[in-house]
Amino acid sequence: MKNRELLEKNLSENNGIFRLAPNWVPRAFCVPGGRLKLAPKDLYALGKERGGIDERWFASTTQADNEKAPEDEGLSYIYIEGKKAVKKILFKEAIELMGDRILGKEVMSEYGGWKMFSKFFDNQNQLPHHVHLQDEHAQQVNSAGKPEGYYFPPQLNFTGGDFPYTFFGLNPGTTKADVKKCLADFDKGDNGILNLSRAYKLKPGTGWLVPAGLLHAPGSLLTYEPQAASDVFSMFQSVVQGQTIPRELLVKDVPKDKKDDLDYLVDILDWKANVNPNLVEDHLMQGIPVKSEPEKEEKGYHERWIVYGADEFSAKELTVFPGQEAVIEDKAAYGAILVEGHGKINGLQVETPNLIRFGDLTRDEVFVTHSAAENGVKIKNKSKTENLVLLKHFGPGHPTAPKEVNPG
């Protein structure tokens, strides 16, 4: 049977839903935090030279831009359970074969595919102060800009790691000359870029919107991160927790003739956003209920927007209370990861794993097609004592997502 026929049959059997296999990604410059539920003995399953596995990507059609990575690193696979074997098909291939069926004709016409992915990133320490390129600069290296959103799931943040604070932007009054001095000193040890910034304590159950062009040094909470479908970045910090960052990561996504051009590197930054004195007010996301409190309590569930304010993506957190069932309608296709509980989604069994071995399949990640989302997905919590909690990530242009973090 051809892949398209297999996919159509699977959608029919699963009432418009695909299962997705765990998608692990290592980072050479990071120390895993141990909260991804990946077995500790598997954290370096790809080899220590590749780095520890500190990320799990969801609903991804984007390759991870890592050195020595296989071609499919970062790409999600749909898996179909047969009587004798499991068949895997790239989610990217499925979109190419039947995007209208999965995402809807309007999305395919306007965007040409699935233009976001989400991930968990889980680090023991903070990451380097870095920036994701805006479209203007990303296009010069044949890529796209990368805004992203953060949410800190309480279920997975049973420990905060070594540094649960994130540096954002630059102190008001910082000059471009100050930043250029740090970049000029990149190979001289700690270049002091954090002296020009400030850190904010991270709180589980909240999040931050991080537009392209804004410097940030993510803290050590496990983070759910919806983002645009790109993997471009520039590391502005030279030493983190005693670990040196190679200059190649500063200029990884910079044209060859600009790699020593400090003016160009500083121009990557959205300067106004970085020296904004109201960073908290403009970027901290507290969560916005989708329905009024009495209405949702009466229906046995609670749903809120947890990532919003960006055209490129958005996300919701859905909680179905113990023993309850809810039919949830959405205006767009979405990927989802279960972070608590067990039950059924449109009759498909889902459960939160306690421990995952590298290479094993799980039943905690799904993708819901456009038609299934619009018709309403029936979610049943089969526990009598525990909530069922889903994080749902949407692509660009969701019609009902809040448009601003701080509309005032």
N, C-alpha and C positions, 0 to 999 in steps of 0.2 A: 504494500500500500504506500502511495506517495505521501510526503510530509503534509501537504495541504489536506489530503483526505484524512490522515491521522488526526490532525489538529481539529478539523471540523467534527469528526466523530467524538473526540475528547470533549469539545465544548458542548456538544449535544448531551453527552452522558453526565457532564458536570454542571449542567444548567448555566452555561456562560462563564465558567471559571476555569482558569489554568492553575496547576500547582507549579511552583518554581523551586529549583534546587538551591541549596546554600551556595553562595558565591563569595569565596574568601579571597582577600587581597592583602599582600604583605606591603610593608613600607620599610625600606632599609634604614631610615633615620629615626625610627620610633621603637619604643619599648611597650609591648602589649600590656594592657591593664588586667586581662584575665576575666572580663565580664561578658564576653561574647557567647559564653556557654560552650566554646570550643574546648575540647579536652586539653588540659595543660601540656600533656606530652606531644600534642599536635601543633603547638603554637609556632614551631619552626619546621613544620612539615615540608615546606618548600625549600629548605636549606638555609643555614644561617647566613650565607652570603646574600640571600634575597631579603633577609630581614624577618622579623616576627610578624605573624598575622594579627593585625590590629584593626582590620576593617572587614565588614560583611556588606556587600552591595545588594541592592534590591531593584528588581524590574529594570535592569540596566541593558541598554544597547550601546554602551560606551566602553571602549577599551581602556584599561588602566595604563597610564603612561609611565611604566616602570622599566628600568634597565633589565635586560635578560628575561623579560616576561614572555610567556607563550602568547600566541595570537589571540586566544580567547580569554586572557586574564581580564577580569572585570565584566565580562559578558554573561548575562543570566541565561540559564537553560530552563525551558519548560520540560517537565518530565511526565511521561505517560506510562502508567503501570499496566502491563499486559499480563496474560496468564502465565507466560514463561519467562518474560524478560521486561526490563524497563527501557523505554526509548526516550532519548534526550534530543530536543530540538532547540536550537538557539532562539531565544525570544526575539532577537533582531531579525532572524529569518522569518519567523512567524509574522512580524509586522510587514516585512517586504512581501510576503505571500498573500496576506489577507488583512492588511491594515484597516480597510473600510469596515470589516467585520469586527475587528478587535477595538479600534479606537473611534470609529464613526467616520462617515464620509467628510463631514465638515472639518474635523481635525486633520485628516489626511490632506485635504485640499489646502488648508491654511498653513499647516506646519510641516507636512510631508513625512510625518512619523512621530515616534515617541521621543520627545526632546528634553527629557529629564531622567534622573534616577535618584534613588535615595540610598543611604547607607547608615550603618552604625560605625562610628570610629571610637576606639577604646584604647586609650594610652595611659600608662602609669604616670607619666610626667606631662608637662605642657609641651606643645609643639612650638617650633620657631615662629617668630613674628614674620608673617608672609602676606602676600596679596594675590588674589586671583584677577586675571586680566579683564579689562573691559573689552567690549567688542572691537573697538578701534585698534587696540594693540594685538588682540588675539588673532584678528584677521590677517595680520602681517606674518603669522606663522601657520596660516591655513587652519585656524581653529575658531572657536566661538568663545565669547566672554562667559564668565562663570560666577553669577550670584549664587548664594546658598543661604539656607535657613537652619537654625539649630533648635532642637528641643531635647530636654534632658529627662528621659523616662524614669520615674521613681522606681519602677520594678527592677531596673537593671543597675541602679546606682546605690547599691547596698554599702558601697564604700566610695569615697570621693577621690581616691588616688592621692598622689603626692602634692598636687597643686590645683585645687578646684577653683581657680580664678582664670579669667581670660583677659589678656591685654587687647584693647581695641583702639585703633586710630593713633593719633599723635596729640600731645598736649597743645591746647590753644596757645598760640604765640610761637610754636615751633616754626622754623624757617626751612626752606628747601636746602639752603646751605648746610644746616644742621644734619639733614638726612644724607646729603652728598658726602659729608665728612665721614659718617658711619659706613657708607658704601665703599669709600676709598680705603677704609681701614679693615675691610672684610677679611683679609688674609693675615692680619696682625694679631689675631686673638679675638677676644670678645669686643665686638665693634660698638657696643654701648647703645644699640638702637632702643632697648627697653627704657633707657633713661629719658627718652623722649615721649614715652607713652604712660598709660596707667591701667591697672588691672581692676576687674570687677568680679566680686564673688558670685559663683554660679549657684543657682537654686533649682533642685529637681522640680519638675512640673511647670517650668517656665522655658523660654527660649529667646533667641536673638535673630534678627534679620541681618545678614552680612552681604551687602551689595558688592558687586565687582568693583575693585579699586580701593577697598577699605582694608587697611592693615589689621591683622588680628593674629594673636598667638593663643590658640585654643587651650583651655585648661583641661584637667584630667578627669572630668566627668565623662562617662560614656554618653555619646551624643548621637541622636537621630538627626540625619542631615539630608533633607530634600535639597536638590540643586539642579542647575542647568546641566545639560548633557555635554560636559567638557571636563578636562583634567589639566587645565593650564594653571601654573602658579609661578611665583618668584619669591624665593626666601630672602628676606632682608636682614635676618639675624644670623650671626656667624658661629655662635657657641650657645648651646642650650644644655643646662644641667651638666656642664663639663664635656658634653659631646660636641665635636666640631662639625660644622655643616660645610660641605664642599662648595666652592664658588660656582661650580657647574649648576647648582640648584638655584642660585640667584639669577642666572642667565639662561636657564633651561628653555624658556619660551620667548627668547629675544632674538631678533634677526642677527645674523653673523656680523654684520657691519656695525651693530649697535651694542655689542657685548661689553665694550669698554667705555661706553658713552654714559656718563653719570647723569647728564641732563635727561637723556631718554629714559633711564631707569626710574628717575624721580617722576617723570611725566606719566609713568604707568599708574601712579596713584591718582585717585580722585581727591585732589587737595582739599577742596571745601568740605567733603565728607570726613576726611581724616582729622581736621582741626575743629570740627563741630563741637561746641561746648555743651550741646544737648544730646550727646550720644545715647544716654539711657532712655530719654523720652522718645527718641526717634527710632530706636532699634530693639528695645526690650519688649518681648511678646509675653503677655500674661495669660493668654487663652480667652477665646470669645465663645460663649455658648451658641450652638446652632439654633436651638429652640429655647423657649422660656422654661424656667425651672419646673413649675407645676406640670406643664405638658409632658416634658420628657420623663419626669419621675413617675407620672401616671402610666406611661407606656413601657416602663421597665428598663429604661436605658438613659444614658447621659452621653451627649456628643458635643464636642467643642472644636473650634479652629485652633490649632496650635502653631501653625506656620502660615503666614499671610503677608500681604503687603508687597508681593513680587508678582509681576505678570507671568514669570516663567514657571512657577510651581506654587503649590500650596499643600497643606496637610491637615488632617483631622485626627482626633483621638476619640474612639468610640468605646464606651463601657456598657456592656450588657450585664445587668445585675443577676445574682445567682438564681437559677431556675427559670429565668425569664427568656422570652423570645421577642424579637423585634424585626420588623420589615423596614429596611433603610433604603430610601431612594436617593440617588445622586445624579447630577447633571453631566457626569463625565466618567470615563473609564479610570480605573485606579489600581495601583499595587497596594498590597497590605501585608503587614507583618504582625503576628500575634505575639504579645509580650506577657500575657497572663491568661491562665485558664485553659479550658477545652470546651469543645462543642461542635456545632455544625454551621457551615455557611452554604446556603442553598443545597443542603443535604450532604455536602462534602465534609468529611471528618477533619477537624483541625485540633491541634494540641500544642501546648508550649513545651519544648524539650527541656530536660534538666541538664543534659550533657550531650554534646555532639562530637562524634569522631570525624576527622577530616575524611571527606569522600562519601560520608553517609548522607542519605536523604532524610528530610524532615517533613513535618506536616504543619508548619507554622507560617509559610509564605504562599500567597496566592496573587493572581491578577484577575480582576473583575472587568469583563468587557463592557463596552458602552451600553449595549442594549440591556444586559443584565442589571447594570447600575440604574438605568432609567426605569426599568420595570420594578425595581425594588428587590433587594437581597434579603433573604430570610436568615437571620442569625439567631441561633439557639444556644444558650449557655446551659450545658448539661451538668454543671456543678451546683450543689445545693448550698455551698459555703463561700465560693470564690468568684470574683468578677471575671468576665471575659473581656479582655482589652485588646483592641486592634488599633494600630497606627496606619493611616491611609494616606498615600501620596498621589497627588494629581499632577498632570501636565499643565502646560501653559493655558491661560485664558479661562480658568474656571469661572463660570458666570456669577456665582454667588459668594465667592471668597472675598473677605474684606480687602479693600484696595490699599489701605494704609495702616501702618502700625500705630501712628498717632494722628488721627484725623483732625484733632484740634490744632 
